């Protein structure tokens, strides 16, 4: 049982790395959604094929 509790004890550096990774992923998702909303709000352009 002692080994199980030692496995749950995550070092502070690993905990901070996981937290930083979560923040980076959240920011990238926010940025991606922001870009997608800006693209959707652009006026549509109709292109005619050249003959």
GICOR-V788969 format. One record per residue. N is the residue number from 1. SS is DSSP state (~ for helix, > for strand, _ for the rest). PSI is psi as a letter, one per 30 degrees, with the letter a starting at -180 (999 if undefined). D_CENTER is the distance of its C-alpha to the mean C-alpha in Angstrom with 2 decimals. Layout:
n={N:N}
ss={SS:SS}
psi={PSI:PSI}
d_center={D_CENTER:D_CENTER}
This chain:
n={1:2:3:4:5:6:7:8:9:10:11:12:13:14:15:16:17:18:19:20:21:22:23:24:25:26:27:28:29:30:31:32:33:34:35:36:37:38:39:40:41:42:43:44:45:46:47:48:49:50:51}
ss={_:~:~:~:~:~:~:~:_:_:_:~:~:~:~:~:~:~:~:~:~:~:~:~:~:~:~:~:~:~:~:~:~:~:~:~:~:~:~:~:~:_:_:_:_:_:_:_:_:_:_}
psi={f:e:e:e:e:e:f:f:j:k:l:e:e:e:e:e:e:e:e:e:e:e:e:e:e:e:e:e:e:e:e:e:e:e:e:e:e:e:e:f:f:k:k:k:k:k:k:k:k:k:999}
d_center={36.50:36.04:33.77:31.44:31.08:30.57:27.69:25.95:26.46:23.27:23.93:22.62:20.97:19.02:18.06:16.89:14.93:13.13:12.58:11.37:8.89:7.61:7.72:6.04:2.75:4.10:5.50:3.89:3.77:6.95:8.20:8.11:9.86:12.08:13.19:13.92:15.96:17.78:18.68:19.96:22.03:23.78:27.33:28.05:30.19:32.88:33.80:37.27:38.11:40.68:43.97}
